[in-house]
Amino acid sequence: MENNYQFDHNRNGFSYTYSANEQEELKKIREKYTGKEEDKMERVRRLDARVTEKAQMIALVLGIVGALILGLGLSLVISDLGAMLGMGQILSIVLGVAIGIIGCVPCIFAYPAYHYTLKREREKIAPEIIRLTDELMK
């Protein structure tokens, strides 16, 4: 990386030129703000990634929420959390099992929700993907 400093006598100041690596970095930063039009291959990749990201996000949210609820139920059953909340041991176990079962429901539906969302989003975006890939394969 070589930087050049020069005194500009016309402007009474220094001029500075950047190395090739810095020039490339500057171009990438500039493209973020100039609204460079993406090419068709980039658009296909972005559309495809958006479909899977949405499905993953839904499945993750369901799985995490379900695991947290399941963990609360488990805590009621195996710890003295129920006693700290003023519940009897039997009530704590029954309530913990019920909450645990409720927590299992979102966990069970996370995987089917992923596939359902993936299928639905692919159907919505299919015409655009087909059109772009047809143009690219010509």
N, CA and C of each residue as an Amber inpcrd file, in Angstrom:
protein
   414
   0.8460000  -1.1690000   0.0000000   0.0000000   0.0000000   0.0000000
   0.8880000   1.2270000   0.0000000   0.7400000   1.9600000  -1.0410000
   1.5580000   3.1560000  -1.1610000   0.6570000   4.3700000  -1.3070000
   0.8970000   5.3410000  -0.4560000   0.1460000   6.5860000  -0.4980000
   1.0800000   7.6860000  -0.9760000   0.5510000   8.5610000  -1.7810000
   1.3660000   9.6570000  -2.3070000   0.8500000  10.9890000  -1.7710000
   1.7970000  11.7490000  -1.2370000   1.4850000  13.0960000  -0.7810000
   2.1910000  14.0650000  -1.7200000   1.5040000  15.0850000  -2.1480000
   2.1260000  16.0940000  -3.0000000   1.6190000  17.4630000  -2.5820000
   2.5130000  18.4280000  -2.6600000   2.0990000  19.7930000  -2.3750000
   1.6000000  20.4180000  -3.6660000   0.3870000  20.9090000  -3.6450000
  -0.2250000  21.5260000  -4.8100000   0.0040000  23.0360000  -4.7090000
   0.9170000  23.5590000  -5.5660000   1.2760000  24.9770000  -5.4970000
   0.1350000  25.8800000  -5.9410000  -0.7420000  25.3770000  -6.8240000
  -1.8650000  26.1910000  -7.2990000  -2.8940000  26.4370000  -6.1910000
  -3.0680000  25.4340000  -5.3400000  -4.0810000  25.5450000  -4.3000000
  -3.4610000  25.8250000  -2.9320000  -2.1540000  25.8880000  -2.8880000
  -1.4230000  26.0880000  -1.6320000  -1.8210000  25.0570000  -0.5750000
  -1.8040000  23.8210000  -0.9810000  -2.1520000  22.7510000  -0.0440000
  -1.6230000  21.4250000  -0.5500000  -1.8680000  20.4080000   0.2170000
  -1.4180000  19.0770000  -0.1430000  -2.5210000  18.3300000  -0.8780000
  -2.1220000  17.4740000  -1.8140000  -3.0700000  16.5570000  -2.4320000
  -2.6470000  15.1500000  -2.0250000  -3.5850000  14.2980000  -1.9060000
  -3.3390000  12.9620000  -1.3820000  -3.9730000  11.9570000  -2.3270000
  -3.2370000  10.9550000  -2.7470000  -3.8050000   9.8920000  -3.5800000
  -3.7570000   8.5930000  -2.7860000  -4.7790000   7.7720000  -2.9690000
  -4.9050000   6.5380000  -2.2210000  -4.3770000   5.3610000  -3.0300000
  -3.9600000   4.3040000  -2.3220000  -3.4610000   3.1000000  -2.9790000
  -4.6140000   2.3720000  -3.6710000  -4.2650000   1.3510000  -4.4370000
  -5.2780000   0.5910000  -5.1850000  -6.2800000  -0.0660000  -4.2350000
  -5.8040000  -0.6190000  -3.1230000  -6.7100000  -1.2590000  -2.1630000
  -7.6550000  -0.2340000  -1.5550000  -7.1320000   0.9130000  -1.2280000
  -7.9690000   1.9590000  -0.6480000  -8.9570000   2.4920000  -1.6820000
  -8.5310000   2.5830000  -2.9350000  -9.4290000   3.0240000  -4.0050000
 -10.6060000   2.0490000  -4.1390000 -10.3230000   0.7580000  -4.0850000
 -11.3690000  -0.2590000  -4.1990000 -12.3340000  -0.1660000  -3.0250000
 -11.7880000   0.0300000  -1.8380000 -12.6400000   0.1810000  -0.6520000
 -13.5250000   1.4250000  -0.7690000 -12.9450000   2.5030000  -1.2610000
 -13.7160000   3.7340000  -1.4520000 -14.8420000   3.5350000  -2.4610000
 -14.5760000   2.7700000  -3.5260000 -15.6090000   2.4860000  -4.5250000
 -16.7650000   1.6900000  -3.9130000 -16.4300000   0.7030000  -3.0710000
 -17.4660000  -0.1120000  -2.4370000 -18.3340000   0.7350000  -1.5050000
 -17.6970000   1.6100000  -0.7590000 -18.4490000   2.4850000   0.1440000
 -19.3340000   3.4250000  -0.6620000 -18.7870000   3.9740000  -1.7300000
 -19.5510000   4.9040000  -2.5700000 -20.7710000   4.2320000  -3.1820000
 -20.6310000   2.9520000  -3.5940000 -21.7360000   2.2180000  -4.2040000
 -22.9060000   2.0550000  -3.2410000 -22.6220000   1.9990000  -1.9470000
 -23.6940000   1.8860000  -0.9590000 -24.5960000   3.1120000  -0.9790000
 -24.0190000   4.2630000  -1.3080000 -24.7580000   5.5100000  -1.2260000
 -25.2440000   6.0300000  -2.5750000 -24.7320000   5.4930000  -3.6580000
 -25.1520000   5.9670000  -4.9740000 -26.3190000   5.1680000  -5.5370000
 -26.6930000   4.0830000  -4.8730000 -27.8130000   3.2950000  -5.3620000
 -27.4680000   2.5470000  -6.6330000 -26.2980000   1.9560000  -6.6680000
 -25.8700000   1.1890000  -7.8330000 -26.9150000   0.1280000  -8.1540000
 -27.2570000   0.0300000  -9.4140000 -28.2490000  -0.9530000  -9.8270000
 -27.6140000  -2.3390000  -9.7820000 -28.2800000  -3.2400000  -9.0710000
 -27.7310000  -4.5840000  -8.9490000 -27.9720000  -5.3750000 -10.2330000
 -27.0550000  -6.2770000 -10.5120000 -27.2550000  -7.0770000 -11.7070000
 -28.2590000  -8.2010000 -11.4080000 -28.6600000  -8.8900000 -12.4380000
 -29.7310000  -9.8770000 -12.3130000 -29.3220000 -11.0550000 -11.4330000
 -28.0570000 -11.4680000 -11.5150000 -27.6050000 -12.5910000 -10.6920000
 -27.6400000 -12.2200000  -9.2130000 -27.2350000 -11.0130000  -8.8860000
 -27.2930000 -10.5570000  -7.4960000 -28.7360000 -10.5320000  -7.0100000
 -29.6360000 -10.0920000  -7.8680000 -31.0530000 -10.0230000  -7.4950000
 -31.6200000 -11.4200000  -7.2550000 -31.2610000 -12.3900000  -8.0960000
 -31.7250000 -13.7640000  -7.9030000 -31.2220000 -14.3020000  -6.5680000
 -29.9540000 -14.0890000  -6.2790000 -29.3820000 -14.5560000  -5.0080000
 -30.0800000 -13.9000000  -3.8100000 -30.3160000 -12.6030000  -3.9120000
 -30.9420000 -11.8710000  -2.8110000 -32.3730000 -12.3480000  -2.5800000
 -33.1280000 -12.5470000  -3.6610000 -34.5030000 -13.0260000  -3.5390000
 -34.5490000 -14.4280000  -2.9230000 -33.6540000 -15.2960000  -3.3720000
 -33.6110000 -16.6540000  -2.8420000 -33.2360000 -16.6540000  -1.3590000
 -32.2830000 -15.8290000  -0.9930000 -31.8610000 -15.7560000   0.4080000
 -32.9780000 -15.2020000   1.2860000 -33.7250000 -14.2420000   0.7710000
 -34.8090000 -13.6450000   1.5500000 -35.8800000 -14.6790000   1.9020000
 -36.1390000 -15.5970000   0.9860000 -37.1390000 -16.6430000   1.2280000
 -36.7000000 -17.5260000   2.3880000 -35.4840000 -18.0110000   2.3480000
 -35.0230000 -18.9120000   3.4090000 -34.8250000 -18.1740000   4.7330000
 -34.3980000 -16.9200000   4.6840000 -34.2100000 -16.1640000   5.9270000
 -35.5320000 -15.9640000   6.6570000 -36.5880000 -15.6730000   5.9410000
 -37.8920000 -15.4750000   6.5760000 -38.3740000 -16.7640000   7.2240000
 -38.2350000 -17.8710000   6.5230000 -38.6560000 -19.1650000   7.0750000
 -37.8290000 -19.5200000   8.3090000 -36.5360000 -19.2810000   8.2520000
 -35.6760000 -19.5620000   9.3950000 -36.0490000 -18.7060000  10.5950000
 -36.3500000 -17.4410000  10.3520000 -36.6910000 -16.5320000  11.4400000
 -37.9610000 -16.9920000  12.1530000 -38.9630000 -17.3740000  11.4000000
 -40.2180000 -17.8470000  12.0090000 -39.9700000 -19.1060000  12.8280000
 -39.2200000 -20.0450000  12.2730000 -38.9330000 -21.2870000  12.9900000
 -38.1150000 -21.0180000  14.2490000 -37.1570000 -20.1310000  14.1730000
 -36.3400000 -19.8110000  15.3490000 -37.1690000 -19.1600000  16.4500000
 -38.0160000 -18.2340000  16.0800000 -38.8530000 -17.5670000  17.0910000
 -39.7540000 -18.5820000  17.7800000 -40.4140000 -19.4360000  17.0040000
 -41.2670000 -20.4650000  17.6050000 -40.4630000 -21.3950000  18.5180000
 -39.3090000 -21.8280000  18.0470000 -38.4860000 -22.7330000  18.8400000
 -37.9760000 -22.1060000  20.1290000 -37.5420000 -20.8630000  20.0580000
 -37.0160000 -20.1930000  21.2470000 -38.1140000 -19.9070000  22.2620000
 -39.2440000 -19.3990000  21.7820000 -40.3630000 -19.1290000  22.6940000
 -40.8250000 -20.4270000  23.3550000 -40.9660000 -21.4790000  22.5690000
 -41.3760000 -22.7670000  23.1260000 -40.3820000 -23.3040000  24.1400000
 -39.0930000 -23.1640000  23.8440000 -38.0690000 -23.6460000  24.7710000
 -38.0860000 -22.8620000  26.0770000 -38.3240000 -21.5630000  25.9980000
 -38.3930000 -20.7580000  27.2170000 -39.5960000 -21.1450000  28.0720000
 -40.7430000 -21.3550000  27.4380000 -41.9330000 -21.7730000  28.1810000
 -41.7190000 -23.1650000  28.7760000 -41.1470000 -24.0580000  27.9930000
 -40.8380000 -25.4030000  28.4760000 -39.8770000 -25.3420000  29.6640000
 -38.8910000 -24.4720000  29.5870000 -37.9360000 -24.3110000  30.6810000
 -38.5890000 -23.7950000  31.9530000 -39.5590000 -22.9050000  31.8180000
 -40.2940000 -22.4240000  32.9890000 -41.0380000 -23.5790000  33.6540000
 -41.7000000 -24.3850000  32.8350000 -42.4040000 -25.5460000  33.3880000
 -41.4530000 -26.5200000  34.0540000 -40.3120000 -26.7480000  33.4390000
 -39.3070000 -27.6410000  34.0040000 -38.7760000 -27.0980000  35.3240000
 -38.5980000 -25.7910000  35.3850000 -38.1150000 -25.1720000  36.6300000
 -39.1220000 -25.3490000  37.7550000 -40.3930000 -25.2550000  37.4350000
 -41.4130000 -25.4650000  38.4670000 -41.3970000 -26.8990000  38.9850000
 -41.1170000 -27.8480000  38.1050000 -41.1390000 -29.2510000  38.5010000
 -39.8980000 -29.6360000  39.3050000 -38.7090000 -29.2460000  38.8710000
 -37.4960000 -29.7910000  39.4960000 -36.7990000 -28.8560000  40.4800000
 -37.2860000 -27.6440000  40.6290000 -36.6290000 -26.7510000  41.5920000
 -37.6350000 -26.3020000  42.6420000 -37.1830000 -25.4750000  43.5380000
 -38.0830000 -24.9680000  44.5750000 -38.6850000 -23.6180000  44.1820000
 -38.7810000 -23.3640000  42.8630000 -39.3860000 -22.1340000  42.3620000
 -40.8470000 -22.0330000  42.8010000 -41.5630000 -23.1640000  42.7750000
 -42.9510000 -23.1750000  43.2180000 -43.0700000 -22.8010000  44.6810000
 -42.1720000 -23.3050000  45.5140000 -42.1940000 -22.9790000  46.9410000
 -41.8980000 -21.4990000  47.1580000 -40.9910000 -20.9540000  46.3490000
 -40.6730000 -19.5230000  46.4650000 -41.8630000 -18.6700000  46.0470000
 -42.6870000 -19.1840000  45.1450000 -43.8810000 -18.4630000  44.7130000
 -45.0840000 -18.7300000  45.6190000 -44.9000000 -19.5640000  46.6460000
 -45.9620000 -19.8360000  47.6120000 -46.8850000 -20.9640000  47.2110000
 -46.4570000 -21.8220000  46.2990000 -47.2770000 -22.9650000  45.8750000
 -46.8460000 -24.1960000  46.6510000 -47.7790000 -25.1260000  46.7590000
 -47.4340000 -26.4130000  47.3480000 -46.6800000 -27.2540000  46.3320000
 -46.0890000 -28.3410000  46.8210000 -45.2720000 -29.1850000  45.9490000
 -46.1120000 -29.8350000  44.8510000 -47.2690000 -30.3260000  45.1640000
 -48.1300000 -30.9890000  44.1740000 -48.5990000 -29.9780000  43.1290000
 -49.0520000 -28.8080000  43.5820000 -49.5050000 -27.7750000  42.6510000
 -48.3660000 -27.3270000  41.7350000 -47.1740000 -27.2270000  42.3000000
 -46.0100000 -26.8280000  41.5210000 -45.7040000 -27.8510000  40.4220000
 -45.8000000 -29.1230000  40.7560000 -45.5310000 -30.1790000  39.7740000
 -46.6060000 -30.1920000  38.6890000 -47.8660000 -30.1230000  39.0850000
 -48.9630000 -30.1540000  38.1090000 -48.8850000 -28.9400000  37.1900000
 -48.6950000 -27.7680000  37.7730000 -48.5870000 -26.5530000  36.9630000
 -47.3440000 -26.5920000  36.0630000 -46.2380000 -27.1130000  36.5910000
 -45.0060000 -27.2200000  35.8050000 -45.1640000 -28.1410000  34.6100000
 -45.8490000 -29.2770000  34.8170000 -46.0890000 -30.2140000  33.7120000
 -46.9940000 -29.5680000  32.6630000 -48.0350000 -28.8710000  33.1200000
 -48.9610000 -28.2220000  32.1840000 -48.2360000 -27.1370000  31.3750000
 -47.4420000 -26.3210000  32.0420000 -46.6890000 -25.2740000  31.3330000
 -45.6730000 -25.9040000  30.3870000 -45.0490000 -26.9920000  30.8030000
 -44.0880000 -27.6870000  29.9410000 -44.7370000 -28.2210000  28.6710000
 -45.9360000 -28.7750000  28.8200000 -46.6660000 -29.2830000  27.6420000
 -47.0330000 -28.1260000  26.7140000 -47.4770000 -27.0200000  27.2940000
 -47.7920000 -25.8350000  26.4820000 -46.5310000 -25.3570000  25.7460000
 -45.3760000 -25.4280000  26.4050000 -44.1130000 -25.0180000  25.7800000
 -43.6660000 -25.9380000  24.6620000 -44.0950000 -27.1910000  24.7290000
 -43.7340000 -28.1430000  23.6650000 -44.4370000 -27.8260000  22.3470000
 -45.6200000 -27.2350000  22.4340000 -46.4260000 -26.9870000  21.2250000
 -45.6740000 -26.1030000  20.2140000 -45.1670000 -24.9120000  20.6020000
 -44.4310000 -24.1230000  19.6010000 -43.1720000 -24.8310000  19.1040000
 -42.5230000 -25.5930000  19.9800000 -41.3290000 -26.3350000  19.5440000
 -41.6780000 -27.3700000  18.4840000 -42.8050000 -28.0420000  18.6810000
 -43.2420000 -29.0600000  17.7270000 -43.6040000 -28.4400000  16.3820000
 -44.2220000 -27.2420000  16.4170000 -44.6680000 -26.6070000  15.1840000
 -43.5950000 -25.7630000  14.4960000 -42.4220000 -25.6440000  15.0730000
 -41.3660000 -24.8330000  14.4620000 -40.9250000 -25.4170000  13.1070000
 -40.7100000 -26.7070000  13.0650000 -40.2430000 -27.3430000  11.8260000
 -41.3060000 -27.3070000  10.7280000 -42.5580000 -27.6850000  11.0180000
 -43.5820000 -27.5550000   9.9730000 -43.8040000 -26.0950000   9.5480000
 -43.6970000 -25.1620000  10.4700000 -43.8590000 -23.7470000  10.1240000
 -42.7550000 -23.3010000   9.1800000 -41.5480000 -23.8210000   9.3890000
 -40.4280000 -23.5090000   8.4970000 -40.7600000 -23.9520000   7.0730000
 -41.1920000 -25.2000000   6.9300000 -41.4770000 -25.7260000   5.5900000
 -42.6820000 -25.0450000   4.9490000 -43.7000000 -24.7560000   5.7340000
 -44.8730000 -24.0680000   5.2060000 -44.5040000 -22.6700000   4.7090000
 -43.7520000 -21.9350000   5.5260000 -43.3340000 -20.5810000   5.1430000
 -42.4230000 -20.6200000   3.9220000 -41.5050000 -21.5550000   3.8860000
 -40.5960000 -21.7020000   2.7540000 -41.3910000 -21.9610000   1.4680000
 -42.3500000 -22.8680000   1.5440000 -43.1650000 -23.2000000   0.3670000
 -43.9860000 -21.9890000  -0.0860000 -44.6380000 -21.3100000   0.8580000
 -45.4750000 -20.1600000   0.5340000 -44.6500000 -19.0200000  -0.0670000
 -43.4960000 -18.7320000   0.5090000 -42.6430000 -17.6520000   0.0050000
 -42.0540000 -17.9950000  -1.3590000 -41.7140000 -19.2620000  -1.5760000
 -41.1980000 -19.6670000  -2.8890000 -42.2760000 -19.5280000  -3.9620000
 -43.5190000 -19.8510000  -3.6110000 -44.6060000 -19.6820000  -4.5740000
 -44.8150000 -18.2130000  -4.9200000 -44.6790000 -17.3310000  -3.9270000
 -44.8650000 -15.9000000  -4.1730000 -43.7620000 -15.3330000  -5.0530000
 -42.5410000 -15.8090000  -4.8740000 -41.3920000 -15.2080000  -5.5610000
 -41.0320000 -15.9510000  -6.8420000 -41.6450000 -17.1090000  -7.0820000
 -41.3030000 -17.9470000  -8.2370000 -41.3840000 -17.2190000  -9.5780000
 -42.4300000 -16.4540000  -9.8630000 -42.4760000 -15.8000000 -11.1820000
 -41.2840000 -14.8670000 -11.4310000 -40.8950000 -14.1260000 -10.4210000
 -39.7520000 -13.2080000 -10.5700000 -38.4490000 -13.9870000 -10.7600000
 -38.2610000 -15.0500000  -9.9940000 -37.0510000 -15.8820000 -10.1250000
 -37.0060000 -16.5200000 -11.5110000 -38.1140000 -17.0620000 -11.9740000
 -38.1680000 -17.6970000 -13.2970000 -37.8390000 -16.6760000 -14.3840000
 -38.4320000 -15.4840000 -14.2800000 -38.1820000 -14.4450000 -15.2790000
 -36.6990000 -14.0630000 -15.3040000 -36.1180000 -13.8550000 -14.1380000
 -34.7000000 -13.4370000 -14.0960000 -33.7690000 -14.5630000 -14.5760000
 -34.0600000 -15.8020000 -14.1610000 -33.1860000 -16.9000000 -14.5950000
 -33.3230000 -17.1650000 -16.0870000 -34.5200000 -16.9830000 -16.6450000
 -34.6780000 -17.1160000 -18.1020000 -33.8220000 -16.0840000 -18.8320000
 -33.8110000 -14.8460000 -18.3420000 -32.9930000 -13.8060000 -18.9530000
 -31.5110000 -14.1070000 -18.8200000 -31.1170000 -14.6790000 -17.7070000
 -29.7060000 -14.9810000 -17.4890000 -29.2200000 -16.1670000 -18.3230000
 -30.1180000 -17.1220000 -18.5850000 -29.6930000 -18.3250000 -19.3150000
 -29.7330000 -18.1580000 -20.8190000 -30.1740000 -17.0070000 -21.3210000
 -30.1960000 -16.7810000 -22.7740000 -28.8040000 -16.5500000 -23.3010000
